[in-house]
């Protein structure tokens, strides 16, 4: 999944910190990458690779993730549509 999120002016780093601390242990997550948008100082791109949709769905119920969502919500001003893709391979992914 790939998605773009925008934050309250000047608070992108705070949002990134919140999201990163909640994503240490997520069963089924093969990759979780937050990236700064080089054209928008208040936007981040989130790229996730999961072993299956059920693992992603279950991750949203983890106490750490629920706490991060609650903490992050006031910092989020927008979320663009999420794009779902099917990885075919690449560095860092199981073969």
Secondary structure, 3 states (H helix, E strand, C coil): CEEEEEECCCCHHHHHHHHHHCCCCCCCEEEEEEEECCCCCCEEEEEEEECCHHHHHHHCCCHHHHHHHHHHHHHEEEECCCECCCCCCCCCCCC
